[in-house]
Amino acid sequence: MRVLTLFEVAERLGCSRRTVERAIERGEGPTLTQISDRRIGVAEPDYLAWIESRRRPAPGSQAA
């Protein structure tokens, strides 16, 4: 299993690392994985599940 750094998560989202950190602080970000005493990351399956949970139908489209 691959563990993404917060920088890699931000890169995939097209935002800054600080934006990802703020979302996590608000409890709205992906689940974190403790890599070592001083490092955290996001397990790729957790990242993908979090992205899927954020999906919404486009305005004006019919929900399936």
N, C-alpha and C positions, 0 to 999 in steps of 0.2 A: 504494500500500500504506500502510495506517495503522500508525503506531507508537504503542503504548500506553505511558503513563508507569507507573511502579511503583504510583503511587497509583490509577490507573485499573484496573490488574490487581487490586490489593487490593479495590477497590470491586466488581469483577465477582465476585470470590471470596467476598466478605462477610467479609473479615478485615482486619487492619491492614497498613499498608505494611511495618512491621518484620517481620511474619510472612512476607511475601513475600521480604524481604531475607534472612532467616534460611534459608529454603528454598533460595535461590540460593547462599548461602554454603556450604550442605551439599551442593551439587551436585544438589539435588532439584527445583529450580525451572525455569522456562522459559528458553530460550536468550535471551541479551541482545543488543541491538543498540546500538552506540555511535552516539549522535546527534551529539554534539559532544565537544570535549575534556573537558567536565565533566558531560555528561548521557548517561544510558543509558535505554533503554526496551526494550520487547518488541514485535517485529513481530507484528501480529495473526495472520497465518498460523502463526507459531511458538507463540503463545499457544493457539490452537485445537488444534494438533497435540499440545501438552503436555497440555491438558485431556483430549483423547481418549485419550492414553496412560495417564492416571490412572484411567480407568473400570474398574470391577470389578463383577461380578454381585452382586446383593443376597444376603446370607446366607440360605441355605435355598432359593434359587431354582436352577433347572437352568441350567447354562451352555449357551449355544447353540453 
